[in-house]
Amino acid sequence: MTDVIAIGEVLIDLTQTGVNENGILVFAANPGGAPANVCVAVSRLGGKAAFIGKVGSDGFGNYLERVLQKEHVNTDGLCRSEHATTMAVVSVQADGERDFRFNRGADAELSAAEVDPDAVRKAKVFHFGSISLIEPESREATWRALHAARAAGVLVSYDPNYRVSLWPDEQTAVSRMKEPLEYADLVKLSEEELRLLTGTDDLEQGSRSLSEAGIPLVLVTLGGKGAFYRLGAHCGQVQGVRTKVADTNGAGDTFLGAVLYQLCSRGIRMPDDITVPVLEEIIGFANRAASVTCSRSGAIPAMPTLEEI
């Protein structure tokens, strides 16, 4: 049985790695894409992961398929397009934070007909993000998979991943990102995304509004400060792990993948089955996993194994 199946983007992260002797920026073509990253994070830790998405019939598409297969992620749901594989140019600032610019391609063309609902129904967790909700085709595909997961009682994990350059405007982004919230059992978001979706920077107040909207488990990543959680009426913060940051690319996906791995490995099927002490143990584990990713460059290449954590 698959532990985690994810739908969405797999792409090339053209990531800044430094500057050469002539002052010219140097980039590396790293594999990435948030849902694919989550799958690899789960697999690296020892879980079984599967991915549904679309790449181009080009060299980058071939490379991404090989990477997923090398990482033992099931690629039966990976489709091909005549258009180019999607690319994100990731520039790294002095503090390790990232600036994204996208050349959107094949991932946006995944159609509902290319989604196998049976594969979704056979998983313990179905995961998706908001990037696949932007374009009509991939949005329909994502909703088909989401409805299949809900009907089968599969735990639904949602990452309302906000990338400003991909949306026509903030109002459209917020509206579209809010639509799946009522179907989610677990939502992982950043402080910026919490503010966008709830209208407040206050962690307790914002997470309470999401909880009252029917989301059992809310996780807010706080960078070096760790992560905030709300489990029903209970909320708290688990401190992060001090580390020397190379870049933060993939850290949130590693965190979420580690959480989902822990839920599956512990036999936890729904957030209602979690106690607060167990949740804090899970978040502490996920914080350690994310710290390892932050200490190395790239997204997928930087993700840790269970032994490293």
Sequence and secondary structure as in RCSB ss.txt:
>XXXX:A:sequence
MTDVIAIGEVLIDLTQTGVNENGILVFAANPGGAPANVCVAVSRLGGKAAFIGKVGSDGFGNYLERVLQKEHVNT
DGLCRSEHATTMAVVSVQADGERDFRFNRGADAELSAAEVDPDAVRKAKVFHFGSISLIEPESREATWRALHAAR
AAGVLVSYDPNYRVSLWPDEQTAVSRMKEPLEYADLVKLSEEELRLLTGTDDLEQGSRSLSEAGIPLVLVTLGGK
GAFYRLGAHCGQVQGVRTKVADTNGAGDTFLGAVLYQLCSRGIRMPDDITVPVLEEIIGFANRAASVTCSRSGAI
PAMPTLEEI
>XXXX:A:secstr
 EEEEEES  EEEEEEEEE TTS EEEEEEEE HHHHHHHHHHHTT  EEEEEEEESSHHHHHHHHHHHHTTEEE
EEEEEESS   EEEEEE TTS EEEEEE  GGGG  GGG  HHHHHTEEEEEEESGGGSSHHHHHHHHHHHHHHH
HHT EEEEE    GGGSS HHHHHHHHHTTGGG SEEEEEHHHHHHHHS   HHHHHHHHHHTT SEEEEE GGG
 EEEEETTEEEEE       S  TTHHHHHHHHHHHHHHHTT  SGGG  HHHHHHHHHHHHHHHHHHHTSSSSG
GG   TTT 
